[in-house]
């Protein structure tokens, strides 16, 4: 997720179109790692804690928090 957030920050300041495309590609790579977080939640937490942890991860992603 850190890769994604850093790429989002720098994308907002991209001076040229090729750099913008490169940073958007990095964003895609960083965001593609997100499902791994959900897998780790299911693996490490008991089933009764999954909904709260999943929603917390989802809200952090939506708000742009690490």
Secondary structure, DSSP 8 states (H G I E B T S, - for coil): -HHHHHHHHHHTT--SHHHHHHHHHHHHHHHHTHHHHHHHHHHHS-GGGHHHHHHHHHHHHHHT--
